[in-house]
Amino acid sequence: MKKISRAFLAAGLAAITVLSVGCGKKKSAEESSKIQLPVSDFTKTEHTEISLSVKPETVRASGMTISITNNTSGDISYGTDFLVEQLFGDTWYETAFNSMSLSMSVTLKPKETTEQQISFDNLLDPGKYRIIKTFDIAGEEIGFDSEFEILSE
């Protein structure tokens, strides 16, 4: 009889443990994604002579157009590569999507503006993002960002 009671007690404790774990607070999709992404280490620059902006009317889940203006007195150079980060709450997180392959070097003369077409290999989910590009200004590499939002369609 004691063996049966112990078996029922053990089974009851196992069931309570499973139920209490299963009934715990579920994480939202945002929290689950956030946990899997590394926190960004990008620091905004105070440099104001370069302008990087997203053309809002071109933003799609599949890509967009950015505008780059060189307001310095010398040439700047940059690659066609870029990083994309997503905002969750008050924190920026690196995404799995970063274009770092086959980057070509581009030179932009003083007081010139150019545009770059950006394509995302994978469609971005609705949310707030930023694109980050690095520029060589007089031998110093400086990163710039521009925020954009992907809306639900």
Backbone torsions as a table, in degrees:
resi	resn	phi	psi	omega
1	MET	NA	-41.3	179.3
2	LYS	-62.6	-35.5	179.5
3	LYS	-64.6	-39.7	180.0
4	ILE	-68.3	-41.9	179.2
5	SER	-62.5	-42.7	178.5
6	ARG	-64.9	-38.9	179.1
7	ALA	-63.9	-44.5	177.7
8	PHE	-64.8	-39.5	179.0
9	LEU	-63.9	-44.7	179.3
10	ALA	-64.2	-43.1	179.1
11	ALA	-64.9	-40.2	178.4
12	GLY	-63.5	-43.6	178.3
13	LEU	-64.4	-40.0	177.9
14	ALA	-63.5	-42.4	179.6
15	ALA	-64.7	-42.6	178.9
16	ILE	-63.0	-41.5	179.0
17	THR	-62.7	-46.0	179.5
18	VAL	-62.5	-44.8	-179.6
19	LEU	-64.6	-41.8	-178.1
20	SER	-68.5	-35.8	176.5
21	VAL	-70.5	-43.6	-179.4
22	GLY	-67.4	-27.6	-178.5
23	CYS	-91.2	4.3	179.5
24	GLY	-64.1	167.5	-179.4
25	LYS	-63.7	126.0	178.1
26	LYS	-81.4	145.1	178.4
27	LYS	-84.9	142.6	176.6
28	SER	-72.0	165.0	178.0
29	ALA	-59.3	-37.8	179.8
30	GLU	-62.5	-45.2	-179.9
31	GLU	-65.1	-39.7	179.6
32	SER	-63.7	-42.6	179.0
33	SER	-65.5	-42.1	-176.9
34	LYS	-60.9	-40.1	-177.9
35	ILE	-64.5	-32.6	-175.7
36	GLN	-84.0	-14.1	-176.2
37	LEU	-101.4	139.8	176.5
38	PRO	-72.6	146.1	177.3
39	VAL	-69.1	140.2	-179.1
40	SER	-66.5	145.0	173.6
41	ASP	-111.3	11.8	-179.7
42	PHE	-70.6	135.6	176.4
43	THR	-116.8	127.5	179.9
44	LYS	-61.1	144.5	179.8
45	THR	-93.9	152.2	176.2
46	GLU	-93.4	-2.5	-178.8
47	HIS	-66.5	127.3	-175.1
48	THR	-113.6	2.5	-176.2
49	GLU	-87.5	-4.9	174.7
50	ILE	-115.1	135.7	177.6
51	SER	-117.5	122.4	174.6
52	LEU	-118.7	120.7	-179.7
53	SER	-141.4	150.4	175.7
54	VAL	-93.0	134.1	175.7
55	LYS	-80.8	104.0	-171.2
56	PRO	-54.7	-36.0	-177.6
57	GLU	-69.8	-10.8	-178.4
58	THR	-101.1	-5.8	-174.0
59	VAL	-70.5	124.3	176.1
60	ARG	-138.1	163.7	177.1
61	ALA	-63.1	-19.4	-177.8
62	SER	-97.6	-9.3	-179.8
63	GLY	159.7	-171.1	-177.6
64	MET	-171.0	-179.9	175.3
65	THR	-119.1	135.2	174.9
66	ILE	-113.3	156.5	178.2
67	SER	-118.9	136.2	-179.9
68	ILE	-126.0	127.0	178.6
69	THR	-122.2	133.6	177.6
70	ASN	-103.3	103.9	177.0
71	ASN	-99.6	16.2	177.7
72	THR	-85.4	176.9	178.6
73	SER	-93.8	0.7	-179.9
74	GLY	-132.3	173.3	177.2
75	ASP	-66.5	148.9	169.2
76	ILE	-124.1	155.3	176.2
77	SER	-131.3	154.3	-179.4
78	TYR	-159.0	163.2	177.5
79	GLY	-96.5	170.3	177.2
80	THR	-83.4	-4.2	179.8
81	ASP	-75.9	163.7	-179.5
82	PHE	-161.2	164.0	174.3
83	LEU	-116.5	151.1	174.7
84	VAL	-125.4	131.0	177.0
85	GLU	-125.0	153.8	-178.7
86	GLN	-119.0	143.8	-179.1
87	LEU	-95.7	125.8	171.3
88	PHE	-123.6	117.1	-176.5
89	GLY	66.1	-121.3	179.0
90	ASP	-108.5	10.6	-173.0
91	THR	-120.5	135.7	175.5
92	TRP	-88.9	137.9	179.2
93	TYR	-124.8	142.6	175.1
94	GLU	-66.9	142.4	175.8
95	THR	-98.7	168.9	176.6
96	ALA	-72.8	-14.9	-177.7
97	PHE	-97.7	110.2	174.1
98	ASN	-141.5	126.5	-178.4
99	SER	-89.1	99.8	-177.4
100	MET	-123.8	9.2	-176.0
101	SER	-107.1	149.4	175.9
102	LEU	50.2	47.4	-180.0
103	SER	-77.7	134.0	176.0
104	MET	-102.9	146.2	178.3
105	SER	-85.7	135.3	-179.5
106	VAL	-123.9	139.5	175.7
107	THR	-112.1	134.6	178.4
108	LEU	-120.3	122.8	-178.2
109	LYS	-71.1	161.9	178.4
110	PRO	-58.1	141.0	175.8
111	LYS	65.3	16.7	177.9
112	GLU	-102.2	155.3	175.4
113	THR	-126.9	141.7	176.8
114	THR	-138.7	166.2	176.6
115	GLU	-120.9	151.3	176.7
116	GLN	-131.4	130.0	175.4
117	GLN	-81.2	129.8	179.7
118	ILE	-112.9	128.0	175.8
119	SER	-118.9	136.3	176.6
120	PHE	-98.9	123.9	179.3
121	ASP	-60.1	-39.4	176.9
122	ASN	-113.4	138.9	179.1
123	LEU	-62.4	139.3	177.3
124	LEU	-84.0	140.5	175.7
125	ASP	-72.8	158.1	175.5
126	PRO	-55.6	140.0	179.5
127	GLY	157.6	-179.7	179.3
128	LYS	-99.2	131.4	-176.4
129	TYR	-131.8	171.1	167.5
130	ARG	-142.7	147.6	175.4
131	ILE	-104.5	140.8	-179.4
132	ILE	-124.6	131.0	175.4
133	LYS	-129.3	148.1	178.6
134	THR	-108.0	135.1	-178.7
135	PHE	-120.8	146.4	173.9
136	ASP	-98.4	111.3	180.0
137	ILE	-117.4	107.8	-179.4
138	ALA	52.1	44.0	176.3
139	GLY	84.2	-2.0	179.5
140	GLU	-109.5	129.7	177.9
141	GLU	-86.8	123.8	-178.0
142	ILE	-130.4	132.9	-179.8
143	GLY	-94.6	140.9	177.2
144	PHE	-127.4	153.6	178.7
145	ASP	-134.8	161.1	174.1
146	SER	-146.4	131.4	-177.0
147	GLU	-87.7	152.3	175.7
148	PHE	-154.0	164.8	-178.4
149	GLU	-130.2	136.6	174.1
150	ILE	-99.9	120.5	-178.6
151	LEU	-95.2	154.5	174.1
152	SER	-67.6	139.2	179.7
153	GLU	-104.4	NA	NA
